[in-house]
């Protein structure tokens, strides 16, 4: 369950971009923001490589 709430105000231009991405991915705007945050986080903080079990 998601417990944290984050309120943000978007400009008309920013909201239009979010809506366009949401329509393209067929996801709600909130899920698009989660997706973008996850991708950006992974790009900045890549997961350490897993050691092979040999």
PASENU-94963 format. One record per residue (C-alpha): residue in three letters; residue number from 1; x, y, z. Coordinates in steps of 0.2 Angstrom, whole numbers. Each point is the difference from the previous one (the first is absolute). Layout:
N
{atom 'ALA' NUM {X Y Z}},
...
// end
This chain:
54
{atom 'UNK' 1 {0 0 0}},
{atom 'UNK' 2 {6 17 -4}},
{atom 'UNK' 3 {0 11 15}},
{atom 'UNK' 4 {9 16 -5}},
{atom 'UNK' 5 {-9 14 -9}},
{atom 'UNK' 6 {9 13 -11}},
{atom 'UNK' 7 {-9 15 -6}},
{atom 'UNK' 8 {8 10 -15}},
{atom 'UNK' 9 {-7 13 -12}},
{atom 'UNK' 10 {4 -1 -18}},
{atom 'UNK' 11 {0 13 -13}},
{atom 'UNK' 12 {-12 -2 -15}},
{atom 'UNK' 13 {15 -6 -11}},
{atom 'UNK' 14 {7 -12 13}},
{atom 'UNK' 15 {-18 -8 3}},
{atom 'UNK' 16 {-2 -1 -19}},
{atom 'UNK' 17 {17 -10 -1}},
{atom 'UNK' 18 {-6 -12 14}},
{atom 'UNK' 19 {-17 -3 -8}},
{atom 'UNK' 20 {9 -3 -17}},
{atom 'UNK' 21 {11 -13 8}},
{atom 'UNK' 22 {-14 -8 10}},
{atom 'UNK' 23 {-10 -2 -16}},
{atom 'UNK' 24 {15 -7 -9}},
{atom 'UNK' 25 {3 -13 13}},
{atom 'UNK' 26 {-18 -2 4}},
{atom 'UNK' 27 {3 3 19}},
{atom 'UNK' 28 {-7 12 12}},
{atom 'UNK' 29 {11 16 3}},
{atom 'UNK' 30 {5 -5 17}},
{atom 'UNK' 31 {7 -17 -7}},
{atom 'UNK' 32 {10 10 -13}},
{atom 'UNK' 33 {8 11 14}},
{atom 'UNK' 34 {4 -16 9}},
{atom 'UNK' 35 {8 -8 -16}},
{atom 'UNK' 36 {10 15 -4}},
{atom 'UNK' 37 {7 1 18}},
{atom 'UNK' 38 {4 -18 0}},
{atom 'UNK' 39 {9 2 -17}},
{atom 'UNK' 40 {10 15 6}},
{atom 'UNK' 41 {5 -8 16}},
{atom 'UNK' 42 {6 -15 -9}},
{atom 'UNK' 43 {10 10 -12}},
{atom 'UNK' 44 {9 10 14}},
{atom 'UNK' 45 {1 -14 13}},
{atom 'UNK' 46 {3 -16 -10}},
{atom 'UNK' 47 {-3 -16 10}},
{atom 'UNK' 48 {17 -9 4}},
{atom 'UNK' 49 {4 -15 -12}},
{atom 'UNK' 50 {-5 -17 7}},
{atom 'UNK' 51 {14 -13 3}},
{atom 'UNK' 52 {-2 -16 -10}},
{atom 'UNK' 53 {-2 -16 10}},
{atom 'UNK' 54 {13 -11 -6}},
// end
